Amino acid sequence: MEPEVHWQKSSYSGGEGGDCIECGQLAHAVLVRDSKDPNGPVLTFSSESWKAFISSVQANHFPAAN
């Protein structure tokens, strides 16, 4: 039996349902999916990898493209 996942949209997402992702938390993994396609593919990251990604974003290691 698969655990139920509580999906959460980014607090930066608007109400129009545009380009959003949703994240779900499991015991040792973070799941990411496109909010417009909830039955579509899901990316799975280890908790450690997700924390490293978030830290890199917060440190501006991925500047926005022009």
All heavy atoms as TSV, in Angstrom:
chain	resi	resn	atom	element	x	y	z
A	1	MET	N	N	0.841	-1.185	0.000
A	1	MET	CA	C	0.000	0.000	0.000
A	1	MET	C	C	0.887	1.250	0.000
A	1	MET	O	O	1.777	1.383	0.825
A	1	MET	CB	C	-0.898	-0.028	1.230
A	1	MET	CG	C	-1.853	1.087	1.325
A	1	MET	SD	S	-2.923	0.743	2.755
A	1	MET	CE	C	-3.882	2.167	2.767
A	2	GLU	N	N	0.628	2.131	-0.937
A	2	GLU	CA	C	1.419	3.358	-1.040
A	2	GLU	C	C	0.932	4.385	-0.024
A	2	GLU	O	O	-0.269	4.512	0.203
A	2	GLU	CB	C	1.302	3.943	-2.449
A	2	GLU	CG	C	1.957	3.094	-3.501
A	2	GLU	CD	C	1.921	3.758	-4.862
A	2	GLU	OE1	O	1.938	4.995	-4.923
A	2	GLU	OE2	O	1.871	3.032	-5.850
A	3	PRO	N	N	1.860	5.128	0.578
A	3	PRO	CA	C	1.439	6.159	1.532
A	3	PRO	C	C	0.735	7.306	0.811
A	3	PRO	O	O	1.049	7.612	-0.337
A	3	PRO	CB	C	2.750	6.632	2.156
A	3	PRO	CG	C	3.801	6.272	1.170
A	3	PRO	CD	C	3.303	5.061	0.434
A	4	GLU	N	N	-0.231	7.906	1.479
A	4	GLU	CA	C	-0.919	9.063	0.911
A	4	GLU	C	C	0.019	10.265	0.975
A	4	GLU	O	O	0.690	10.492	1.986
A	4	GLU	CB	C	-2.194	9.356	1.691
A	4	GLU	CG	C	-3.003	10.479	1.079
A	4	GLU	CD	C	-4.317	10.704	1.795
A	4	GLU	OE1	O	-4.837	9.768	2.410
A	4	GLU	OE2	O	-4.806	11.838	1.733
A	5	VAL	N	N	0.067	11.002	-0.104
A	5	VAL	CA	C	0.948	12.169	-0.184
A	5	VAL	C	C	0.089	13.426	-0.133
A	5	VAL	O	O	-0.894	13.557	-0.863
A	5	VAL	CB	C	1.773	12.160	-1.494
A	5	VAL	CG1	C	2.629	13.413	-1.591
A	5	VAL	CG2	C	2.640	10.914	-1.558
A	6	HIS	N	N	0.441	14.340	0.744
A	6	HIS	CA	C	-0.211	15.653	0.807
A	6	HIS	C	C	0.579	16.595	-0.100
A	6	HIS	O	O	1.743	16.897	0.192
A	6	HIS	CB	C	-0.239	16.181	2.240
A	6	HIS	CG	C	-0.715	17.596	2.332
A	6	HIS	ND1	N	-2.034	17.952	2.161
A	6	HIS	CD2	C	-0.042	18.732	2.553
A	6	HIS	CE1	C	-2.145	19.259	2.279
A	6	HIS	NE2	N	-0.941	19.755	2.521
A	7	TRP	N	N	-0.012	16.999	-1.213
A	7	TRP	CA	C	0.657	17.872	-2.171
A	7	TRP	C	C	0.434	19.321	-1.790
A	7	TRP	O	O	-0.651	19.711	-1.382
A	7	TRP	CB	C	0.125	17.610	-3.579
A	7	TRP	CG	C	0.502	16.261	-4.075
A	7	TRP	CD1	C	-0.259	15.136	-4.037
A	7	TRP	CD2	C	1.746	15.876	-4.661
A	7	TRP	NE1	N	0.431	14.074	-4.565
A	7	TRP	CE2	C	1.666	14.507	-4.967
A	7	TRP	CE3	C	2.923	16.559	-4.963
A	7	TRP	CZ2	C	2.713	13.810	-5.550
A	7	TRP	CZ3	C	3.959	15.868	-5.548
A	7	TRP	CH2	C	3.851	14.519	-5.839
A	8	GLN	N	N	1.482	20.139	-1.953
A	8	GLN	CA	C	1.413	21.551	-1.600
A	8	GLN	C	C	2.005	22.386	-2.725
A	8	GLN	O	O	3.110	22.108	-3.197
A	8	GLN	CB	C	2.187	21.789	-0.301
A	8	GLN	CG	C	2.125	23.195	0.182
A	8	GLN	CD	C	2.802	23.361	1.524
A	8	GLN	OE1	O	3.225	22.402	2.164
A	8	GLN	NE2	N	2.918	24.586	1.974
A	9	LYS	N	N	1.260	23.417	-3.130
A	9	LYS	CA	C	1.754	24.352	-4.141
A	9	LYS	C	C	2.644	25.392	-3.480
A	9	LYS	O	O	2.490	25.709	-2.306
A	9	LYS	CB	C	0.585	25.090	-4.788
A	9	LYS	CG	C	0.187	24.561	-6.114
A	9	LYS	CD	C	-0.808	25.490	-6.769
A	9	LYS	CE	C	-1.754	24.653	-7.574
A	9	LYS	NZ	N	-2.769	25.444	-8.221
A	10	SER	N	N	3.540	25.937	-4.269
A	10	SER	CA	C	4.397	27.006	-3.791
A	10	SER	C	C	3.561	28.186	-3.326
A	10	SER	O	O	2.537	28.517	-3.925
A	10	SER	CB	C	5.335	27.454	-4.918
A	10	SER	OG	O	5.953	28.673	-4.576
A	11	SER	N	N	4.010	28.846	-2.270
A	11	SER	CA	C	3.322	30.047	-1.794
A	11	SER	C	C	3.466	31.200	-2.798
A	11	SER	O	O	2.746	32.182	-2.720
A	11	SER	CB	C	3.873	30.467	-0.431
A	11	SER	OG	O	5.254	30.747	-0.535
A	12	TYR	N	N	4.379	31.063	-3.752
A	12	TYR	CA	C	4.573	32.079	-4.781
A	12	TYR	C	C	3.653	31.867	-5.980
A	12	TYR	O	O	3.625	32.673	-6.897
A	12	TYR	CB	C	6.031	32.097	-5.261
A	12	TYR	CG	C	6.978	32.607	-4.211
A	12	TYR	CD1	C	7.665	31.735	-3.389
A	12	TYR	CD2	C	7.168	33.968	-4.031
A	12	TYR	CE1	C	8.530	32.193	-2.413
A	12	TYR	CE2	C	8.036	34.447	-3.058
A	12	TYR	CZ	C	8.706	33.552	-2.252
A	12	TYR	OH	O	9.560	34.034	-1.282
A	13	SER	N	N	2.913	30.772	-6.007
A	13	SER	CA	C	2.017	30.481	-7.123
A	13	SER	C	C	0.796	31.385	-7.059
A	13	SER	O	O	0.238	31.612	-5.994
A	13	SER	CB	C	1.536	29.024	-7.074
A	13	SER	OG	O	2.615	28.152	-7.218
A	14	GLY	N	N	0.382	31.853	-8.206
A	14	GLY	CA	C	-0.824	32.666	-8.280
A	14	GLY	C	C	-2.062	31.779	-8.311
A	14	GLY	O	O	-1.978	30.556	-8.393
A	15	GLY	N	N	-3.224	32.371	-8.250
A	15	GLY	CA	C	-4.467	31.631	-8.258
A	15	GLY	C	C	-4.926	31.206	-9.633
A	15	GLY	O	O	-5.918	30.496	-9.777
A	16	GLU	N	N	-4.225	31.619	-10.688
A	16	GLU	CA	C	-4.639	31.316	-12.052
A	16	GLU	C	C	-4.270	29.906	-12.489
A	16	GLU	O	O	-4.689	29.446	-13.542
A	16	GLU	CB	C	-4.013	32.302	-13.049
A	16	GLU	CG	C	-4.366	33.760	-12.809
A	16	GLU	CD	C	-3.473	34.384	-11.736
A	16	GLU	OE1	O	-2.246	34.243	-11.797
A	16	GLU	OE2	O	-4.026	35.014	-10.824
A	17	GLY	N	N	-3.430	29.210	-11.749
A	17	GLY	CA	C	-3.027	27.851	-12.113
A	17	GLY	C	C	-2.012	27.801	-13.230
A	17	GLY	O	O	-1.952	26.836	-13.968
A	18	GLY	N	N	-1.205	28.818	-13.370
A	18	GLY	CA	C	-0.209	28.894	-14.436
A	18	GLY	C	C	0.914	27.897	-14.279
A	18	GLY	O	O	0.691	26.708	-14.078
A	19	ASP	N	N	2.132	28.370	-14.338
A	19	ASP	CA	C	3.322	27.512	-14.273
A	19	ASP	C	C	3.677	27.216	-12.826
A	19	ASP	O	O	4.498	27.903	-12.223
A	19	ASP	CB	C	4.496	28.204	-14.974
A	19	ASP	CG	C	4.196	28.468	-16.431
A	19	ASP	OD1	O	3.535	27.623	-17.047
A	19	ASP	OD2	O	4.617	29.508	-16.941
A	20	CYS	N	N	3.054	26.189	-12.273
A	20	CYS	CA	C	3.260	25.859	-10.861
A	20	CYS	C	C	3.753	24.432	-10.711
A	20	CYS	O	O	3.469	23.573	-11.537
A	20	CYS	CB	C	1.943	25.982	-10.085
A	20	CYS	SG	S	1.168	27.596	-10.188
A	21	ILE	N	N	4.448	24.224	-9.629
A	21	ILE	CA	C	4.787	22.860	-9.239
A	21	ILE	C	C	4.154	22.605	-7.876
A	21	ILE	O	O	3.804	23.531	-7.154
A	21	ILE	CB	C	6.308	22.607	-9.178
A	21	ILE	CG1	C	6.968	23.472	-8.104
A	21	ILE	CG2	C	6.950	22.802	-10.533
A	21	ILE	CD1	C	8.360	23.022	-7.746
A	22	GLU	N	N	4.012	21.335	-7.569
A	22	GLU	CA	C	3.551	20.926	-6.257
A	22	GLU	C	C	4.606	19.987	-5.686
A	22	GLU	O	O	5.221	19.216	-6.423
A	22	GLU	CB	C	2.220	20.195	-6.349
A	22	GLU	CG	C	1.089	21.065	-6.830
A	22	GLU	CD	C	-0.204	20.301	-6.993
A	22	GLU	OE1	O	-0.184	19.164	-7.512
A	22	GLU	OE2	O	-1.244	20.855	-6.603
A	23	CYS	N	N	4.795	20.061	-4.378
A	23	CYS	CA	C	5.740	19.185	-3.699
A	23	CYS	C	C	4.993	18.334	-2.680
A	23	CYS	O	O	4.033	18.789	-2.067
A	23	CYS	CB	C	6.805	20.003	-2.969
A	23	CYS	SG	S	7.868	20.937	-4.073
A	24	GLY	N	N	5.459	17.121	-2.536
A	24	GLY	CA	C	4.922	16.208	-1.537
A	24	GLY	C	C	6.065	15.626	-0.736
A	24	GLY	O	O	7.160	15.419	-1.247
A	25	GLN	N	N	5.820	15.363	0.547
A	25	GLN	CA	C	6.865	14.878	1.444
A	25	GLN	C	C	6.582	13.435	1.839
A	25	GLN	O	O	5.485	13.104	2.242
A	25	GLN	CB	C	6.903	15.756	2.698
A	25	GLN	CG	C	7.979	15.388	3.680
A	25	GLN	CD	C	9.350	15.822	3.247
A	25	GLN	OE1	O	9.521	16.925	2.758
A	25	GLN	NE2	N	10.331	14.966	3.401
A	26	LEU	N	N	7.589	12.590	1.713
A	26	LEU	CA	C	7.561	11.235	2.266
A	26	LEU	C	C	8.611	11.176	3.368
A	26	LEU	O	O	9.326	12.154	3.601
A	26	LEU	CB	C	7.848	10.199	1.183
A	26	LEU	CG	C	6.817	10.074	0.069
A	26	LEU	CD1	C	7.285	9.054	-0.966
A	26	LEU	CD2	C	5.454	9.673	0.618
A	27	ALA	N	N	8.749	10.047	4.010
A	27	ALA	CA	C	9.687	9.929	5.130
A	27	ALA	C	C	11.111	10.319	4.738
A	27	ALA	O	O	11.787	11.038	5.466
A	27	ALA	CB	C	9.663	8.503	5.675
A	28	HIS	N	N	11.595	9.842	3.579
A	28	HIS	CA	C	12.987	10.109	3.188
A	28	HIS	C	C	13.092	10.631	1.762
A	28	HIS	O	O	14.133	10.466	1.128
A	28	HIS	CB	C	13.825	8.837	3.331
A	28	HIS	CG	C	13.855	8.334	4.734
A	28	HIS	ND1	N	14.566	8.967	5.722
A	28	HIS	CD2	C	13.243	7.290	5.328
A	28	HIS	CE1	C	14.393	8.324	6.864
A	28	HIS	NE2	N	13.597	7.303	6.646
A	29	ALA	N	N	12.010	11.247	1.271
A	29	ALA	CA	C	12.031	11.732	-0.106
A	29	ALA	C	C	11.092	12.916	-0.271
A	29	ALA	O	O	10.145	13.093	0.494
A	29	ALA	CB	C	11.627	10.617	-1.065
A	30	VAL	N	N	11.384	13.716	-1.288
A	30	VAL	CA	C	10.516	14.819	-1.682
A	30	VAL	C	C	10.066	14.530	-3.111
A	30	VAL	O	O	10.889	14.184	-3.974
A	30	VAL	CB	C	11.255	16.175	-1.612
A	30	VAL	CG1	C	10.386	17.296	-2.146
A	30	VAL	CG2	C	11.690	16.462	-0.181
A	31	LEU	N	N	8.768	14.678	-3.350
A	31	LEU	CA	C	8.185	14.431	-4.664
A	31	LEU	C	C	7.809	15.767	-5.283
A	31	LEU	O	O	7.348	16.675	-4.584
A	31	LEU	CB	C	6.941	13.550	-4.530
A	31	LEU	CG	C	7.102	12.270	-3.724
A	31	LEU	CD1	C	5.759	11.563	-3.585
A	31	LEU	CD2	C	8.126	11.364	-4.358
A	32	VAL	N	N	7.988	15.889	-6.595
A	32	VAL	CA	C	7.675	17.128	-7.306
A	32	VAL	C	C	6.894	16.769	-8.555
A	32	VAL	O	O	7.267	15.843	-9.282
A	32	VAL	CB	C	8.963	17.901	-7.683
A	32	VAL	CG1	C	8.638	19.184	-8.434
A	32	VAL	CG2	C	9.801	18.209	-6.452
A	33	ARG	N	N	5.808	17.516	-8.800
A	33	ARG	CA	C	5.002	17.289	-10.004
A	33	ARG	C	C	4.466	18.606	-10.532
A	33	ARG	O	O	4.466	19.629	-9.830
A	33	ARG	CB	C	3.850	16.330	-9.709
A	33	ARG	CG	C	2.775	16.932	-8.825
A	33	ARG	CD	C	1.659	15.940	-8.564
A	33	ARG	NE	N	0.601	16.556	-7.763
A	33	ARG	CZ	C	-0.448	15.915	-7.300
A	33	ARG	NH1	N	-0.592	14.624	-7.552
A	33	ARG	NH2	N	-1.357	16.542	-6.588
A	34	ASP	N	N	3.995	18.581	-11.764
A	34	ASP	CA	C	3.363	19.733	-12.412
A	34	ASP	C	C	1.933	19.831	-11.911
A	34	ASP	O	O	1.163	18.874	-12.009
A	34	ASP	CB	C	3.390	19.528	-13.927
A	34	ASP	CG	C	2.873	20.709	-14.714
A	34	ASP	OD1	O	2.149	21.560	-14.149
A	34	ASP	OD2	O	3.173	20.778	-15.919
A	35	SER	N	N	1.561	20.976	-11.379
A	35	SER	CA	C	0.213	21.117	-10.816
A	35	SER	C	C	-0.878	21.000	-11.874
A	35	SER	O	O	-2.007	20.657	-11.557
A	35	SER	CB	C	0.077	22.449	-10.068
A	35	SER	OG	O	0.237	23.532	-10.958
A	36	LYS	N	N	-0.549	21.267	-13.139
A	36	LYS	CA	C	-1.537	21.156	-14.216
A	36	LYS	C	C	-1.747	19.705	-14.647
A	36	LYS	O	O	-2.706	19.412	-15.356
A	36	LYS	CB	C	-1.104	21.987	-15.432
A	36	LYS	CG	C	-1.060	23.493	-15.169
A	36	LYS	CD	C	-0.675	24.265	-16.410
A	36	LYS	CE	C	0.647	23.919	-17.012
A	36	LYS	NZ	N	1.843	24.204	-16.263
A	37	ASP	N	N	-0.869	18.809	-14.244
A	37	ASP	CA	C	-0.950	17.402	-14.650
A	37	ASP	C	C	-0.729	16.508	-13.425
A	37	ASP	O	O	0.283	15.818	-13.321
A	37	ASP	CB	C	0.104	17.125	-15.726
A	37	ASP	CG	C	-0.038	15.755	-16.353
A	37	ASP	OD1	O	-1.055	15.064	-16.094
A	37	ASP	OD2	O	0.869	15.350	-17.093
A	38	PRO	N	N	-1.679	16.501	-12.485
A	38	PRO	CA	C	-1.471	15.764	-11.242
A	38	PRO	C	C	-1.336	14.254	-11.415
A	38	PRO	O	O	-0.814	13.585	-10.531
A	38	PRO	CB	C	-2.703	16.115	-10.400
A	38	PRO	CG	C	-3.717	16.576	-11.370
A	38	PRO	CD	C	-2.961	17.181	-12.520
A	39	ASN	N	N	-1.758	13.721	-12.540
A	39	ASN	CA	C	-1.606	12.287	-12.793
A	39	ASN	C	C	-0.400	11.981	-13.667
A	39	ASN	O	O	-0.179	10.834	-14.049
A	39	ASN	CB	C	-2.870	11.720	-13.432
A	39	ASN	CG	C	-4.058	11.812	-12.489
A	39	ASN	OD1	O	-3.947	11.497	-11.321
A	39	ASN	ND2	N	-5.182	12.277	-12.995
A	40	GLY	N	N	0.370	13.007	-13.989
A	40	GLY	CA	C	1.540	12.851	-14.845
A	40	GLY	C	C	2.753	12.394	-14.062
A	40	GLY	O	O	2.654	11.915	-12.920
A	41	PRO	N	N	3.927	12.545	-14.661
A	41	PRO	CA	C	5.159	12.078	-14.032
A	41	PRO	C	C	5.475	12.819	-12.732
A	41	PRO	O	O	5.088	13.973	-12.557
A	41	PRO	CB	C	6.236	12.340	-15.083
A	41	PRO	CG	C	5.624	13.187	-16.122
A	41	PRO	CD	C	4.147	13.155	-15.953
A	42	VAL	N	N	6.170	12.137	-11.860
A	42	VAL	CA	C	6.592	12.694	-10.566
A	42	VAL	C	C	8.097	12.517	-10.449
A	42	VAL	O	O	8.626	11.433	-10.696
A	42	VAL	CB	C	5.882	11.961	-9.401
A	42	VAL	CG1	C	6.418	12.448	-8.064
A	42	VAL	CG2	C	4.374	12.163	-9.480
A	43	LEU	N	N	8.786	13.586	-10.103
A	43	LEU	CA	C	10.224	13.512	-9.828
A	43	LEU	C	C	10.408	13.212	-8.349
A	43	LEU	O	O	9.701	13.757	-7.502
A	43	LEU	CB	C	10.903	14.839	-10.161
A	43	LEU	CG	C	10.805	15.313	-11.613
A	43	LEU	CD1	C	11.391	16.711	-11.737
A	43	LEU	CD2	C	11.502	14.345	-12.530
A	44	THR	N	N	11.356	12.342	-8.036
A	44	THR	CA	C	11.628	11.963	-6.653
A	44	THR	C	C	13.060	12.330	-6.304
A	44	THR	O	O	13.990	11.984	-7.032
A	44	THR	CB	C	11.425	10.443	-6.461
A	44	THR	OG1	O	10.105	10.103	-6.867
A	44	THR	CG2	C	11.627	10.047	-5.015
A	45	PHE	N	N	13.218	13.046	-5.202
A	45	PHE	CA	C	14.531	13.470	-4.727
A	45	PHE	C	C	14.720	12.969	-3.307
A	45	PHE	O	O	13.778	12.978	-2.510
A	45	PHE	CB	C	14.638	15.000	-4.714
A	45	PHE	CG	C	14.460	15.635	-6.057
A	45	PHE	CD1	C	13.214	16.035	-6.494
A	45	PHE	CD2	C	15.546	15.823	-6.892
A	45	PHE	CE1	C	13.044	16.626	-7.742
A	45	PHE	CE2	C	15.399	16.408	-8.137
A	45	PHE	CZ	C	14.135	16.806	-8.565
A	46	SER	N	N	15.926	12.574	-2.969
A	46	SER	CA	C	16.200	12.254	-1.562
A	46	SER	C	C	16.061	13.557	-0.768
A	46	SER	O	O	16.232	14.655	-1.306
A	46	SER	CB	C	17.605	11.680	-1.397
A	46	SER	OG	O	18.581	12.686	-1.621
A	47	SER	N	N	15.763	13.425	0.500
A	47	SER	CA	C	15.633	14.621	1.341
A	47	SER	C	C	16.928	15.434	1.342
A	47	SER	O	O	16.891	16.667	1.292
A	47	SER	CB	C	15.264	14.221	2.771
A	47	SER	OG	O	14.002	13.595	2.799
A	48	GLU	N	N	18.074	14.747	1.348
A	48	GLU	CA	C	19.363	15.439	1.353
A	48	GLU	C	C	19.582	16.213	0.051
A	48	GLU	O	O	20.052	17.354	0.063
A	48	GLU	CB	C	20.508	14.441	1.565
A	48	GLU	CG	C	20.495	13.771	2.920
A	48	GLU	CD	C	19.485	12.623	3.019
A	48	GLU	OE1	O	19.034	12.097	1.976
A	48	GLU	OE2	O	19.125	12.271	4.151
A	49	SER	N	N	19.238	15.598	-1.079
A	49	SER	CA	C	19.395	16.275	-2.375
A	49	SER	C	C	18.486	17.492	-2.468
A	49	SER	O	O	18.878	18.541	-2.978
A	49	SER	CB	C	19.076	15.318	-3.518
A	49	SER	OG	O	20.013	14.285	-3.578
A	50	TRP	N	N	17.254	17.358	-1.982
A	50	TRP	CA	C	16.301	18.470	-2.031
A	50	TRP	C	C	16.796	19.633	-1.167
A	50	TRP	O	O	16.750	20.786	-1.590
A	50	TRP	CB	C	14.914	18.008	-1.590
A	50	TRP	CG	C	13.875	19.060	-1.759
A	50	TRP	CD1	C	13.265	19.783	-0.772
A	50	TRP	CD2	C	13.330	19.549	-2.986
A	50	TRP	NE1	N	12.380	20.677	-1.313
A	50	TRP	CE2	C	12.400	20.546	-2.672
A	50	TRP	CE3	C	13.543	19.220	-4.328
A	50	TRP	CZ2	C	11.678	21.227	-3.644
A	50	TRP	CZ3	C	12.812	19.898	-5.294
A	50	TRP	CH2	C	11.900	20.891	-4.957
A	51	LYS	N	N	17.311	19.326	0.021
A	51	LYS	CA	C	17.843	20.382	0.895
A	51	LYS	C	C	19.013	21.094	0.230
A	51	LYS	O	O	19.130	22.315	0.306
A	51	LYS	CB	C	18.271	19.793	2.237
A	51	LYS	CG	C	17.111	19.399	3.117
A	51	LYS	CD	C	17.610	18.736	4.398
A	51	LYS	CE	C	16.474	18.115	5.157
A	51	LYS	NZ	N	16.915	17.337	6.311
A	52	ALA	N	N	19.886	20.345	-0.444
A	52	ALA	CA	C	21.024	20.949	-1.142
A	52	ALA	C	C	20.539	21.840	-2.287
A	52	ALA	O	O	21.082	22.937	-2.502
A	52	ALA	CB	C	21.954	19.864	-1.672
A	53	PHE	N	N	19.516	21.392	-3.017
A	53	PHE	CA	C	18.953	22.196	-4.105
A	53	PHE	C	C	18.374	23.506	-3.566
A	53	PHE	O	O	18.665	24.588	-4.085
A	53	PHE	CB	C	17.885	21.395	-4.851
A	53	PHE	CG	C	17.094	22.207	-5.827
A	53	PHE	CD1	C	17.665	22.649	-7.004
A	53	PHE	CD2	C	15.770	22.525	-5.567
A	53	PHE	CE1	C	16.929	23.412	-7.914
A	53	PHE	CE2	C	15.028	23.282	-6.461
A	53	PHE	CZ	C	15.611	23.727	-7.640
A	54	ILE	N	N	17.562	23.420	-2.515
A	54	ILE	CA	C	16.955	24.621	-1.929
A	54	ILE	C	C	18.025	25.577	-1.420
A	54	ILE	O	O	17.949	26.791	-1.642
A	54	ILE	CB	C	15.963	24.241	-0.802
A	54	ILE	CG1	C	14.789	23.448	-1.364
A	54	ILE	CG2	C	15.488	25.469	-0.029
A	54	ILE	CD1	C	13.965	24.171	-2.405
A	55	SER	N	N	19.058	25.065	-0.783
A	55	SER	CA	C	20.155	25.917	-0.304
A	55	SER	C	C	20.850	26.621	-1.459
A	55	SER	O	O	21.191	27.804	-1.366
A	55	SER	CB	C	21.177	25.088	0.477
A	55	SER	OG	O	20.613	24.603	1.663
A	56	SER	N	N	21.039	25.921	-2.568
A	56	SER	CA	C	21.679	26.520	-3.749
A	56	SER	C	C	20.805	27.607	-4.361
A	56	SER	O	O	21.309	28.649	-4.785
A	56	SER	CB	C	21.982	25.441	-4.787
A	56	SER	OG	O	22.963	24.563	-4.309
A	57	VAL	N	N	19.508	27.381	-4.405
A	57	VAL	CA	C	18.590	28.410	-4.922
A	57	VAL	C	C	18.639	29.640	-4.022
A	57	VAL	O	O	18.745	30.776	-4.503
A	57	VAL	CB	C	17.149	27.861	-5.032
A	57	VAL	CG1	C	16.158	28.975	-5.316
A	57	VAL	CG2	C	17.077	26.781	-6.109
A	58	GLN	N	N	18.568	29.429	-2.715
A	58	GLN	CA	C	18.598	30.552	-1.777
A	58	GLN	C	C	19.912	31.317	-1.839
A	58	GLN	O	O	19.934	32.522	-1.593
A	58	GLN	CB	C	18.333	30.055	-0.358
A	58	GLN	CG	C	16.906	29.573	-0.174
A	58	GLN	CD	C	16.675	28.902	1.164
A	58	GLN	OE1	O	17.595	28.374	1.785
A	58	GLN	NE2	N	15.429	28.896	1.608
A	59	ALA	N	N	20.995	30.642	-2.193
A	59	ALA	CA	C	22.305	31.291	-2.311
A	59	ALA	C	C	22.501	31.909	-3.696
A	59	ALA	O	O	23.575	32.407	-4.002
A	59	ALA	CB	C	23.419	30.283	-2.028
A	60	ASN	N	N	21.459	31.857	-4.536
A	60	ASN	CA	C	21.473	32.444	-5.880
A	60	ASN	C	C	22.523	31.789	-6.779
A	60	ASN	O	O	23.148	32.451	-7.605
A	60	ASN	CB	C	21.674	33.955	-5.826
A	60	ASN	CG	C	21.196	34.630	-7.091
A	60	ASN	OD1	O	20.273	34.144	-7.747
A	60	ASN	ND2	N	21.824	35.732	-7.465
A	61	HIS	N	N	22.712	30.482	-6.636
A	61	HIS	CA	C	23.642	29.771	-7.505
A	61	HIS	C	C	23.029	29.498	-8.885
A	61	HIS	O	O	23.725	29.040	-9.772
A	61	HIS	CB	C	24.055	28.434	-6.868
A	61	HIS	CG	C	24.920	28.612	-5.673
A	61	HIS	ND1	N	25.271	27.579	-4.859
A	61	HIS	CD2	C	25.522	29.712	-5.145
A	61	HIS	CE1	C	26.027	28.022	-3.882
A	61	HIS	NE2	N	26.201	29.308	-4.038
A	62	PHE	N	N	21.731	29.769	-9.038
A	62	PHE	CA	C	21.035	29.584	-10.308
A	62	PHE	C	C	20.358	30.891	-10.689
A	62	PHE	O	O	19.141	31.022	-10.602
A	62	PHE	CB	C	19.971	28.480	-10.199
A	62	PHE	CG	C	20.495	27.176	-9.652
A	62	PHE	CD1	C	20.122	26.745	-8.389
A	62	PHE	CD2	C	21.340	26.382	-10.394
A	62	PHE	CE1	C	20.590	25.537	-7.884
A	62	PHE	CE2	C	21.822	25.183	-9.892
A	62	PHE	CZ	C	21.436	24.758	-8.643
A	63	PRO	N	N	21.128	31.883	-11.109
A	63	PRO	CA	C	20.520	33.184	-11.441
A	63	PRO	C	C	19.522	33.034	-12.591
A	63	PRO	O	O	19.659	32.168	-13.446
A	63	PRO	CB	C	21.701	34.055	-11.829
A	63	PRO	CG	C	22.799	33.115	-12.158
A	63	PRO	CD	C	22.549	31.857	-11.381
A	64	ALA	N	N	18.524	33.889	-12.573
A	64	ALA	CA	C	17.483	33.870	-13.614
A	64	ALA	C	C	18.089	34.169	-14.980
A	64	ALA	O	O	19.010	34.991	-15.103
A	64	ALA	CB	C	16.406	34.891	-13.288
A	65	ALA	N	N	17.587	33.485	-15.991
A	65	ALA	CA	C	18.047	33.725	-17.368
A	65	ALA	C	C	17.456	35.039	-17.866
A	65	ALA	O	O	16.369	35.443	-17.485
A	65	ALA	CB	C	17.616	32.578	-18.260
A	66	ASN	N	N	18.171	35.681	-18.721
A	66	ASN	CA	C	17.687	36.953	-19.305
A	66	ASN	C	C	16.867	36.702	-20.526
A	66	ASN	O	O	17.016	35.895	-21.317
A	66	ASN	CB	C	18.848	37.860	-19.631
A	66	ASN	CG	C	19.545	38.325	-18.372
A	66	ASN	OD1	O	18.894	38.510	-17.342
A	66	ASN	ND2	N	20.842	38.517	-18.429
